[in-house]
Amino acid sequence: RGEAVEVLGGDGGAELLIRKRNLLRTLPGGTDTVYLIEVENRGPLMVTALVRDPVPSGLSNFRWTCTGEGGAVCPASGSGALNENVVMPVNS
């Protein structure tokens, strides 16, 4: 559910686009799944944003990875809820 993603911070000078998706309609118990969260800075200014996404109820062994593109800088990986600062240049 996309509304579970929060981007906090910045100075209001950046237009951020947030997408969260999972290609499954249902998730049978005991199976693995992958969610993709994309945050894009459309400008006009660079921003440091706190990107947050809680662990959905009923999921365990929650792990995440981050790939900064277009000069964006983020922690490479972690476990549990996503709660990390991301430095995002314009068009990243």
N, C-alpha and C positions, 0 to 999 in steps of 0.2 A: 504494500500500500504506500503510494508515493507520499502521502501526508505525514508519514513517520519520519521523514528526512527534514532536518532543520539545518539551515546555514545561518550562523550568527556572526556578527562582527562586521568589519569593514566600515567605511566612512560614508556609505550611501552613494559613492561615485562609481559603482560597478553594477552592471546588469547581469545577474547570475541566473543560469538556466539549470534546473535540477530535474533529473530523470531517475526513477527507480523502477526496475522491472525484474520479473521472473516469468519465464515462458510457460510455467505450469498453471493450470486452473485449480488443481487439487494436488495435495502432497500426501501420499500414503505414509502412515507411520513407519519410522525406521529407515526411510530413504533419504539420500543426500539431495541437496538442491543448491543452486547458485542464484544469488541476487546480484544485479548489476546496478550500481549507483554512479551516475555521471553528473559532474558539476562543471559547468562551462562558464567562463567569464567573457561576456560579450563587450566589456568595456564600459565607459571610456578609460577607467583607471585600474591599476593593479590593486588587488585586495588580499588581505589575509583573513580567511574565514574559518570559523569553527564548524566543522561538518559533523553532525550527530545523527545516529540512527540506533534506536534501542533494539535489543534482541527480541524478536517476536515471541510471544507466549507459546510454549510448547516445543521450542527448538532448543537443542543442546549442541555442545561442541562447536560453537559459533566462532568462526575465524574469518578474517578479512585481509585483503591485500590492496595496495594502492599503486597505480602507475601514473605518475605525473607526466602529462603530455604538454607540448607547447611551452615548456619552461616552468610548468607548475611543479611545486616541491611538496611532498607529503611523506609520512612514515611509510616504509615498505610493507609492513604487515602488523597484525595484532590479533588478539582474541577477545571475545566478549563484545559488548556494545561498541560501536564506532563513536568516537568522541575525540577528534583530532583537528589540529590546525593545519590548514592547507594554504600555501602561498600561491596566488594565482595571477600571473601576468595577464594582460589583455589578450584575448584569443587563445587562452589555454583551456 
